[in-house]
């Protein structure tokens, strides 16, 4: 019935067409393309879920074999990719599937993939709504809804990574339908909204915005009793499933219906977003030279789309902020309510007060102005503001759990990404993304972005020594690259020789106003005295080597039981890296973060010098 609402259609359908918003399908010139066996289809599905972006080999491996890949996994992937390339070439689309940045990239035009076309229409619809044209917005958004033939990729349910993508696509579709319902109500289409929202509410009974929109639509359609019954149903559902009460926005709609207000067509009131006031976007610039961590970026994107809180944990210089900011820039479509970045430490590294943070956030709130003078009230208004929206918040460099908790919404569809050097173990419920150093290949690629790939290839062994001396940390590799880009006359081998001396590394990794030592010192200052003492002792262990509880006990001159407890406290504090896999405490292998290890050696040397001076003075 809505075909007549489509504003325009391409005069000729695209020669190549892929579909993921339903069963996986591909056709060329109206003819279905053979997609091969199930594993080959999984590879194609992951490429289509990340169009025009490199999909890391590790992510493809996980998608095809979950957690049990064979030794020939990489070889098998090449076979599947070669078969897909032949299929594309026969369809007249040669050169679309290429190897790029440690993964494979499938180049597609917007009209060639249904999910890309949906995003484009959704973006145009939201822009029309922002400009005050609800009728046009409703047409465009419904045109986007017509592309949905879900659930997506039902035949590939065996793959967990694919299912993560399916969840992301499904949430995007529901948010699209909610946006359409909101502008359709403004355009006077209450009856259509009541029917569409009713079907969706059966599939997503806990989405309060959807329920509020349907209640409003039922009321405006003269079905007030059904709207009241809908409220009772969602109230019982929230209480039974989550132990929660309805949000203030849903309560406001209920009270309006109870008072029999707003039955005429008009603005959606408390349930709607003021689209004439654009959603806030306050993000740092995306890092142009961002390299690697493709699998973790995909994991973070999926976690954020799912809502709730995700903690990105890693040592100084690991790239936590860069990863989180990149994810925030990529999630514009999923978070129409805004994307906001807040740093929880001051320039000197000390924690910011709640008053300071809420003062920054208050510009985005619409609560009473006097709340800005009361940090606790301002934080409560902030939580309510988030609960009523689909917004993304990045809380960067969190000192501890207490600084984060007042800023987290208790309910709603917003997502919060927290970066921290410590584990923030008391922050629950929260997902965690552990950020390791780059792989050697990724570190070399990052170095090449600054000094040129040709210069890296001219002396690859020296380049490998440089990135190894940087601990494969993005910050350190970036500083080395910036320095070499300025000192074009400096041979890579000579610079690698300079970095070979552990005592000179922090001196060498400085250029302009970027100094790796300052980051290491900041991390050191955040540790309490017992952890610093233990670090100075453990710093005597070899660089970039793992060690056991027995090794640490010998250095710390304590029992293995006491040492194990100390190591666990250091892991919580972010001063020690824990094992990647689950093992017994006796067999666990630990390591010190690279920059922390270097700085602790310097601190131990200074401490020893001070002790000697005191001894001589006495």
C-alpha positions as CSV (number, residue, x, y, z in Angstrom):
1,X,0.0,0.0,0.0
2,X,2.9,2.3,0.5
3,X,4.5,1.8,-2.9
4,X,2.8,5.0,-4.1
5,X,4.7,6.9,-1.4
6,X,8.1,6.2,-2.8
7,X,9.4,9.5,-4.0
8,X,11.7,8.2,-6.7
9,X,13.1,5.0,-8.0
10,X,16.1,4.4,-10.2
11,X,15.1,4.3,-13.9
12,X,17.1,1.1,-14.2
13,X,17.7,-1.4,-11.3
14,X,21.4,-1.9,-10.4
15,X,23.2,-4.5,-12.4
16,X,24.5,-6.0,-9.1
17,X,22.3,-6.4,-6.1
18,X,23.0,-8.0,-2.6
19,X,20.5,-8.6,0.2
20,X,21.2,-9.2,3.9
21,X,17.9,-7.8,5.3
22,X,16.4,-11.3,5.0
23,X,18.0,-14.5,3.6
24,X,21.4,-13.9,2.0
25,X,20.9,-13.3,-1.7
26,X,22.8,-11.9,-4.7
27,X,21.8,-11.3,-8.3
28,X,23.3,-9.7,-11.4
29,X,21.2,-8.4,-14.2
30,X,18.1,-10.0,-12.6
31,X,19.8,-13.5,-12.4
32,X,20.6,-15.1,-9.1
33,X,24.3,-15.7,-8.4
34,X,25.6,-19.0,-7.0
35,X,27.0,-18.2,-3.5
36,X,28.6,-21.6,-2.8
37,X,28.7,-23.8,0.3
38,X,27.7,-22.5,3.8
39,X,31.2,-21.5,4.9
40,X,31.7,-19.4,1.7
41,X,28.3,-17.8,2.4
42,X,29.5,-16.9,5.9
43,X,32.5,-15.1,4.4
44,X,30.2,-13.2,2.0
45,X,27.8,-12.3,4.8
46,X,30.5,-10.8,7.0
47,X,31.9,-8.8,4.0
48,X,28.3,-7.5,3.3
49,X,27.8,-6.6,6.9
50,X,30.9,-4.3,6.7
51,X,30.7,-2.9,3.1
52,X,33.6,-0.8,1.8
53,X,35.6,-1.5,5.0
54,X,38.3,-4.1,5.6
55,X,37.1,-7.1,7.5
56,X,40.0,-8.6,9.5
57,X,41.0,-12.2,8.8
58,X,40.6,-13.0,12.5
59,X,36.9,-11.9,12.4
60,X,36.3,-13.9,9.2
61,X,37.9,-16.9,10.8
62,X,35.7,-16.6,13.9
63,X,32.6,-16.2,11.7
64,X,33.3,-19.4,9.7
65,X,34.6,-21.7,12.5
66,X,33.5,-19.9,15.7
67,X,36.2,-20.8,18.3
68,X,37.6,-24.0,16.7
69,X,39.3,-23.1,13.4
70,X,41.5,-25.7,11.7
71,X,45.2,-25.1,11.0
72,X,44.3,-24.5,7.4
73,X,41.8,-21.8,8.2
74,X,43.7,-19.0,6.4
75,X,44.2,-21.2,3.3
76,X,40.5,-22.1,3.3
77,X,39.6,-18.5,3.5
78,X,41.6,-17.7,0.4
79,X,39.8,-20.5,-1.4
80,X,36.4,-19.1,-0.5
81,X,37.5,-15.5,-1.4
82,X,38.8,-16.8,-4.8
83,X,35.5,-18.5,-5.5
84,X,33.6,-15.3,-4.7
85,X,35.9,-13.3,-6.9
86,X,35.2,-15.6,-9.8
87,X,31.5,-15.3,-9.2
88,X,31.8,-11.5,-9.2
89,X,34.0,-11.5,-12.3
90,X,31.5,-13.6,-14.2
91,X,28.8,-11.1,-13.2
92,X,30.9,-8.2,-14.6
93,X,32.1,-7.0,-11.2
94,X,35.8,-7.9,-11.3
95,X,38.1,-6.1,-8.8
96,X,35.4,-5.5,-6.2
97,X,36.8,-8.0,-3.6
98,X,40.4,-7.0,-2.6
99,X,42.9,-7.7,0.2
100,X,43.4,-4.6,2.3
101,X,44.9,-3.8,5.7
102,X,45.1,-7.3,7.0
103,X,41.7,-8.3,5.8
104,X,39.3,-8.4,2.8
105,X,37.2,-5.5,1.5
106,X,34.2,-5.7,-0.7
107,X,33.5,-2.5,-2.7
108,X,29.8,-1.7,-3.2
109,X,27.7,1.2,-4.4
110,X,24.9,2.4,-2.2
111,X,22.3,1.0,-4.6
112,X,23.9,-2.5,-4.7
113,X,23.2,-3.5,-1.0
114,X,19.9,-3.3,0.7
115,X,21.3,-2.3,4.1
116,X,23.3,0.6,2.6
117,X,20.2,1.8,0.8
118,X,18.2,1.5,4.0
119,X,20.8,3.7,5.8
120,X,20.7,6.3,3.1
121,X,16.9,6.6,3.1
122,X,16.9,6.7,6.9
123,X,19.4,9.5,6.9
124,X,17.4,11.5,4.4
125,X,14.2,10.9,6.4
126,X,15.8,12.1,9.6
127,X,17.1,15.2,7.8
128,X,13.6,15.9,6.5
129,X,12.2,15.6,10.0
130,X,14.9,17.9,11.4
131,X,13.9,20.5,8.8
132,X,10.3,20.4,9.9
133,X,8.8,18.3,7.1
134,X,7.1,15.3,8.8
135,X,5.1,14.2,5.7
136,X,8.2,13.8,3.6
137,X,10.1,12.3,6.5
138,X,7.4,9.7,6.9
139,X,7.5,8.8,3.2
140,X,11.3,8.4,3.2
141,X,11.4,6.4,6.4
142,X,8.6,4.1,5.3
143,X,10.5,3.5,2.0
144,X,13.5,2.4,4.1
145,X,11.2,0.1,6.2
146,X,10.0,-1.5,2.9
147,X,13.5,-2.8,2.3
148,X,13.3,-5.0,5.5
149,X,12.6,-8.7,4.7
150,X,13.9,-9.9,8.0
151,X,14.9,-11.5,10.1
152,X,18.4,-11.1,8.5
153,X,20.5,-14.1,7.4
154,X,18.3,-16.8,9.1
155,X,20.2,-19.6,7.4
156,X,23.5,-18.5,9.0
157,X,22.4,-18.7,12.6
158,X,25.2,-21.1,13.4
159,X,27.8,-18.3,13.4
160,X,28.1,-16.1,16.6
161,X,29.8,-13.2,14.8
162,X,27.1,-13.2,12.1
163,X,24.4,-13.3,14.8
164,X,26.1,-10.2,16.4
165,X,25.6,-8.4,13.0
166,X,22.0,-9.7,12.8
167,X,21.4,-8.2,16.2
168,X,22.9,-4.8,15.1
169,X,20.8,-4.8,11.9
170,X,17.6,-5.7,13.9
171,X,18.1,-2.9,16.4
172,X,18.7,-0.5,13.6
173,X,15.5,-1.6,12.0
174,X,13.5,-1.1,15.2
175,X,15.0,2.3,15.7
176,X,14.0,3.2,12.1
177,X,10.5,2.1,12.7
178,X,10.3,4.1,15.9
179,X,11.5,7.2,14.0
180,X,8.9,6.6,11.3
181,X,6.2,6.2,13.9
182,X,7.1,9.5,15.5
183,X,7.0,11.6,12.3
184,X,4.0,9.7,11.0
185,X,2.1,10.7,14.2
186,X,3.1,14.3,13.4
187,X,1.8,13.8,9.9
188,X,-1.6,12.6,11.2
189,X,-1.1,8.9,10.4
190,X,-2.1,7.6,13.8
191,X,-4.0,4.5,12.6
192,X,-1.1,3.2,10.5
193,X,1.2,3.8,13.4
194,X,-1.0,1.9,15.8
195,X,-1.0,-1.2,13.5
196,X,2.7,-1.2,12.7
197,X,3.8,-0.5,16.2
198,X,1.6,-3.2,17.5
199,X,3.3,-5.8,15.4
200,X,6.7,-4.6,16.4
201,X,5.8,-4.5,20.1
202,X,5.0,-8.2,20.1
203,X,8.6,-8.9,19.0
204,X,10.2,-6.2,21.2
205,X,7.9,-5.9,24.3
206,X,10.5,-4.1,26.4
207,X,11.1,-1.1,24.1
208,X,9.5,1.7,26.0
209,X,9.7,4.3,23.2
210,X,7.9,1.9,20.8
211,X,5.2,1.3,23.4
212,X,4.8,5.0,24.1
213,X,4.3,5.7,20.4
214,X,1.7,3.0,20.1
215,X,-0.2,4.2,23.1
216,X,-0.2,7.7,21.6
217,X,-1.3,6.3,18.3
218,X,-4.1,4.3,19.9
219,X,-5.3,7.3,21.8
220,X,-5.4,9.5,18.8
221,X,-7.3,6.8,16.9
222,X,-10.1,6.9,19.5
223,X,-8.9,3.6,21.1
224,X,-8.2,5.0,24.6
225,X,-9.1,1.8,26.5
226,X,-6.6,-0.2,24.4
227,X,-3.9,2.4,25.1
228,X,-4.5,2.1,28.8
229,X,-4.3,-1.7,28.5
230,X,-1.1,-1.4,26.6
231,X,0.4,0.6,29.4
232,X,-0.6,-2.1,32.0
233,X,0.9,-4.8,29.8
234,X,4.3,-3.0,29.4
235,X,4.4,-2.1,33.1
236,X,3.9,-5.7,34.2
237,X,6.4,-6.9,31.6
238,X,9.1,-4.5,32.8
239,X,8.5,-5.4,36.4
240,X,8.5,-9.2,35.7
241,X,11.5,-9.3,33.3
242,X,13.8,-6.5,34.6
243,X,12.4,-5.5,38.0
244,X,12.0,-1.9,36.7
245,X,9.2,0.7,36.6
246,X,8.2,2.5,33.4
247,X,10.4,5.4,32.4
248,X,9.4,9.1,33.1
249,X,8.6,9.5,29.4
250,X,6.3,6.5,29.3
251,X,4.7,7.6,32.6
252,X,4.1,11.1,31.0
253,X,2.3,9.6,28.0
254,X,0.2,7.5,30.4
255,X,-0.8,10.5,32.5
256,X,-1.7,12.4,29.3
257,X,-4.0,9.6,28.1
258,X,-5.5,9.2,31.6
259,X,-6.4,12.9,31.5
260,X,-7.7,12.4,27.9
261,X,-5.3,15.0,26.5
262,X,-3.7,15.1,23.1
263,X,-6.3,13.0,21.3
264,X,-6.1,15.3,18.3
265,X,-3.3,15.1,15.8
266,X,-0.3,17.1,16.9
267,X,3.2,16.8,18.3
268,X,3.9,13.7,20.2
269,X,4.7,15.5,23.4
270,X,6.9,13.7,26.0
271,X,7.5,10.7,23.8
272,X,8.9,12.6,20.9
273,X,12.2,14.2,20.3
274,X,12.3,17.9,19.5
275,X,13.6,17.4,16.0
276,X,14.0,21.0,15.3
277,X,16.7,21.1,17.9
278,X,19.5,18.9,16.5
279,X,20.8,16.1,18.6
280,X,24.1,17.0,20.3
281,X,27.3,15.7,18.7
282,X,30.4,16.5,20.7
283,X,33.2,14.2,19.7
284,X,37.0,14.6,19.2
285,X,38.2,14.3,15.6
286,X,38.5,10.7,14.4
287,X,42.1,9.6,14.3
288,X,43.0,9.6,10.6
289,X,45.9,7.1,11.0
290,X,43.8,4.6,13.1
291,X,45.3,1.2,12.4
292,X,44.5,-2.4,13.5
293,X,42.2,-3.7,16.2
294,X,39.5,-4.4,13.5
295,X,38.1,-7.3,15.5
296,X,37.9,-5.4,18.7
297,X,36.3,-2.4,16.9
298,X,33.6,-4.7,15.5
299,X,33.1,-6.1,19.0
300,X,32.8,-2.6,20.5
301,X,30.3,-1.5,17.7
302,X,28.1,-4.5,18.4
303,X,28.2,-4.0,22.2
304,X,27.3,-0.3,21.8
305,X,24.4,-0.9,19.5
306,X,23.1,-3.4,22.1
307,X,23.0,-0.6,24.7
308,X,24.2,-0.6,28.3
309,X,27.7,0.0,29.5
310,X,31.0,-1.3,27.9
311,X,34.4,-0.7,29.5
312,X,37.4,-0.5,27.2
313,X,40.4,-1.5,29.3
314,X,44.1,-1.2,28.4
315,X,47.4,0.2,29.5
316,X,48.7,3.7,28.7
317,X,49.3,4.2,25.0
318,X,47.2,1.2,23.9
319,X,44.7,3.4,21.9
320,X,41.6,3.2,24.1
321,X,40.4,6.7,23.3
322,X,41.1,6.3,19.6
323,X,39.1,3.1,19.4
324,X,36.2,4.5,21.4
325,X,36.1,7.7,19.4
326,X,36.2,5.8,16.1
327,X,33.3,3.7,17.2
328,X,31.3,6.8,18.2
329,X,31.9,8.3,14.8
330,X,30.7,5.2,13.0
331,X,27.5,4.9,15.1
332,X,25.8,8.1,13.9
333,X,22.8,6.1,12.4
334,X,22.3,4.0,15.5
335,X,22.2,6.9,18.0
336,X,20.0,9.7,16.6
337,X,19.7,11.1,20.1
338,X,23.3,12.3,20.1
339,X,26.9,11.3,20.7
340,X,28.8,13.0,23.5
341,X,32.4,12.7,24.6
342,X,33.4,13.5,28.2
343,X,36.9,13.3,29.7
344,X,36.8,12.4,33.4
345,X,40.3,13.7,34.2
346,X,41.7,17.2,34.0
347,X,44.8,18.2,32.0
348,X,47.0,17.4,35.0
349,X,45.6,13.9,35.3
350,X,43.5,14.5,38.5
351,X,39.9,13.3,38.5
352,X,37.3,15.9,37.6
353,X,34.7,16.6,40.2
354,X,31.1,15.6,39.6
355,X,30.2,19.3,39.5
356,X,32.7,20.0,36.7
357,X,31.5,17.1,34.6
358,X,27.7,17.8,35.0
359,X,28.4,21.5,34.2
360,X,29.8,20.3,30.9
361,X,26.8,18.0,30.4
362,X,24.2,20.5,31.4
363,X,24.4,22.2,28.0
364,X,22.7,19.1,26.6
365,X,20.0,18.7,29.2
366,X,16.6,20.4,29.3
367,X,16.0,20.2,33.0
368,X,15.6,23.1,35.4
369,X,18.5,25.6,35.2
370,X,19.0,25.6,39.0
371,X,20.0,21.9,38.8
372,X,23.4,23.0,37.4
373,X,24.3,24.4,40.8
374,X,23.6,21.0,42.5
375,X,25.8,18.2,41.1
376,X,23.6,15.4,42.4
377,X,20.5,16.9,41.0
378,X,22.3,17.7,37.7
379,X,23.4,14.1,37.5
380,X,19.9,12.9,38.1
381,X,18.6,15.1,35.3
382,X,21.4,13.8,33.1
383,X,20.3,10.2,33.8
384,X,16.7,11.0,33.0
385,X,17.8,12.9,29.8
386,X,19.7,9.8,28.7
387,X,16.9,7.4,29.6
388,X,14.5,9.2,27.2
389,X,16.9,9.0,24.2
390,X,18.9,6.8,22.1
391,X,22.3,8.4,22.7
392,X,25.9,7.3,22.9
393,X,28.2,8.7,25.6
394,X,32.0,8.1,25.8
395,X,33.4,8.6,29.3
396,X,37.1,8.7,28.7
397,X,39.9,7.9,31.2
398,X,37.8,7.0,34.2
399,X,39.7,7.1,37.5
400,X,37.4,4.7,39.3
401,X,33.8,3.4,39.5
402,X,32.6,6.2,41.7
403,X,33.3,8.8,39.0
404,X,31.3,6.7,36.5
405,X,28.2,5.5,38.3
406,X,26.3,8.9,38.7
407,X,26.5,9.3,34.9
408,X,25.0,6.0,33.9
409,X,21.3,5.7,32.9
410,X,19.4,3.1,34.9
411,X,17.0,2.4,32.0
412,X,16.5,3.3,28.4
413,X,18.2,2.6,25.1
414,X,21.3,4.8,25.4
415,X,24.8,3.3,25.5
416,X,27.9,4.3,27.5
417,X,31.5,3.4,26.5
418,X,34.0,3.9,29.4
419,X,37.7,3.8,28.9
420,X,40.0,3.1,31.8
421,X,43.5,1.8,32.7
422,X,42.1,0.0,35.6
423,X,39.6,-2.8,35.4
424,X,36.7,-1.0,37.1
425,X,35.8,-4.4,38.5
426,X,33.0,-3.0,40.7
427,X,31.1,-1.5,37.7
428,X,28.3,-4.0,37.0
429,X,26.6,-4.9,34.8
430,X,29.1,-4.0,32.1
431,X,30.8,-5.6,29.2
432,X,34.5,-5.4,28.8
433,X,36.8,-5.0,25.8
434,X,40.5,-5.7,26.7
435,X,42.8,-3.8,24.4
436,X,46.1,-5.5,23.7
437,X,49.1,-4.1,21.8
438,X,49.0,-4.1,18.0
439,X,50.2,-7.1,16.0
440,X,53.7,-6.7,14.4
441,X,52.0,-6.3,11.0
442,X,49.6,-3.7,12.3
443,X,52.4,-1.8,14.0
444,X,54.5,-1.7,10.7
445,X,51.4,-0.5,8.8
446,X,51.0,2.3,11.3
447,X,54.6,3.3,11.1
448,X,54.3,3.3,7.3
449,X,51.4,5.8,7.5
450,X,53.9,8.3,8.9
451,X,57.1,7.6,7.0
452,X,55.8,5.9,3.9
453,X,55.5,2.3,3.1
454,X,58.5,2.5,0.7
455,X,60.8,3.6,3.6
456,X,59.6,0.7,5.7
457,X,60.2,-1.8,3.0
458,X,63.6,-0.5,2.2
459,X,64.8,-1.7,5.7
460,X,62.1,-3.9,7.1
461,X,64.3,-5.5,9.7
462,X,65.1,-2.1,11.2
463,X,61.4,-1.1,11.1
464,X,60.5,-4.3,12.9
465,X,63.1,-3.5,15.6
466,X,61.6,0.0,16.0
467,X,58.1,-1.2,16.5
468,X,59.2,-3.9,18.8
469,X,61.1,-1.3,20.9
470,X,57.9,0.6,21.0
471,X,56.2,-2.3,22.6
472,X,53.8,-2.5,19.6
473,X,51.8,0.3,21.3
474,X,50.0,2.7,19.0
475,X,51.0,5.8,21.0
476,X,54.7,4.9,20.9
477,X,54.7,3.8,17.3
478,X,52.9,7.0,16.3
479,X,55.6,9.1,18.2
480,X,58.4,7.2,16.5
481,X,56.7,7.7,13.1
482,X,56.3,11.4,13.7
483,X,59.9,11.8,14.7
484,X,61.2,9.8,11.7
485,X,58.9,11.8,9.4
486,X,60.6,15.0,10.5
487,X,64.1,13.5,10.6
488,X,64.1,12.2,7.0
489,X,67.9,11.9,7.0
490,X,67.9,9.5,9.9
491,X,68.3,5.9,8.8
492,X,65.9,3.4,10.3
493,X,68.7,1.2,11.5
494,X,70.4,4.0,13.4
495,X,67.1,4.9,15.1
496,X,66.5,1.3,15.9
497,X,70.0,1.1,17.5
498,X,69.1,4.1,19.7
499,X,65.9,2.4,20.9
500,X,67.8,-0.8,21.6
501,X,68.9,0.7,24.9
502,X,65.9,0.3,27.3
503,X,67.2,3.3,29.4
504,X,67.0,5.5,26.3
505,X,63.6,4.5,24.9
506,X,61.5,7.1,26.8
507,X,64.0,9.8,25.9
508,X,63.8,8.9,22.2
509,X,60.0,8.6,22.1
510,X,59.4,12.3,22.2
511,X,58.7,14.8,19.4
512,X,57.3,18.3,19.5
513,X,54.7,18.4,22.3
514,X,54.1,14.6,22.2
515,X,56.0,12.8,24.9
516,X,55.5,9.1,25.7
517,X,57.1,9.5,29.1
518,X,54.4,11.9,30.3
519,X,51.8,9.3,29.6
520,X,53.8,6.6,31.5
521,X,54.2,9.1,34.4
522,X,50.5,9.8,34.5
523,X,49.8,6.1,34.7
524,X,52.4,5.8,37.5
525,X,50.8,8.6,39.5
526,X,47.5,6.9,39.5
527,X,48.9,3.9,41.4
528,X,48.9,3.7,45.2
529,X,52.2,3.4,47.1
530,X,52.1,-0.5,47.6
531,X,51.6,-1.0,43.9
532,X,54.4,1.4,43.0
533,X,56.7,-0.5,45.4
534,X,55.8,-3.8,43.9
535,X,56.3,-2.4,40.4
536,X,59.8,-1.1,41.2
537,X,60.7,-4.6,42.3
538,X,59.1,-6.4,39.3
539,X,60.8,-4.0,36.9
540,X,64.0,-5.9,37.4
541,X,62.4,-8.8,35.4
542,X,63.3,-8.9,31.6
543,X,61.4,-6.5,29.3
544,X,58.5,-7.9,27.2
545,X,58.7,-11.3,28.9
546,X,56.0,-13.2,30.8
547,X,56.7,-14.4,34.3
548,X,55.0,-16.7,36.8
549,X,53.9,-16.4,40.4
550,X,57.2,-18.1,41.5
551,X,59.3,-15.6,39.5
552,X,57.4,-12.7,41.1
553,X,57.7,-14.2,44.5
554,X,61.5,-14.4,44.2
555,X,61.7,-10.8,43.2
556,X,59.3,-9.6,45.8
557,X,60.8,-11.8,48.6
558,X,57.3,-12.9,49.6
559,X,55.4,-16.2,49.7
560,X,53.6,-17.4,46.6
561,X,50.2,-16.8,48.4
562,X,51.1,-13.2,49.2
563,X,52.5,-12.7,45.8
564,X,49.4,-14.1,44.0
565,X,47.3,-11.6,46.0
566,X,49.6,-8.7,45.1
567,X,49.5,-9.7,41.4
568,X,45.7,-9.8,41.4
569,X,45.6,-6.3,43.0
570,X,47.9,-5.1,40.3
571,X,45.7,-6.5,37.6
572,X,42.7,-4.6,39.0
573,X,44.8,-1.5,39.1
574,X,45.8,-1.9,35.5
575,X,49.5,-2.3,36.4
576,X,49.7,-5.9,35.2
577,X,48.4,-7.8,32.3
578,X,46.4,-10.9,33.1
579,X,46.5,-14.2,31.2
580,X,44.4,-14.3,28.0
581,X,43.0,-17.8,28.7
582,X,41.7,-19.4,31.8
583,X,44.4,-21.3,33.6
584,X,45.2,-22.2,37.2
585,X,46.8,-19.5,39.3
586,X,50.0,-21.6,39.6
587,X,50.4,-21.9,35.8
588,X,49.4,-18.3,34.9
589,X,51.8,-16.2,33.0
590,X,51.8,-12.4,33.7
591,X,53.5,-9.5,32.0
592,X,54.0,-5.8,32.8
593,X,52.6,-3.2,30.3
594,X,55.6,-2.0,28.3
595,X,55.5,1.7,29.1
596,X,54.8,0.9,32.8
597,X,57.8,-1.5,32.9
598,X,60.1,1.1,31.4
599,X,58.9,3.9,33.7
600,X,59.1,1.6,36.8
601,X,62.7,0.8,35.9
602,X,63.5,4.5,35.9
603,X,61.6,4.9,39.2
604,X,63.6,2.1,40.7
605,X,66.8,3.6,39.5
606,X,65.9,7.0,41.1
607,X,64.8,5.3,44.3
608,X,68.2,3.5,44.5
609,X,70.1,6.7,43.9
610,X,68.1,8.4,46.7
611,X,68.8,5.6,49.1
612,X,72.6,5.8,48.2
613,X,72.6,9.5,48.8
614,X,70.9,9.1,52.2
615,X,73.4,6.3,53.1
616,X,76.4,8.5,52.2
617,X,75.0,11.5,54.1
618,X,74.5,9.4,57.2
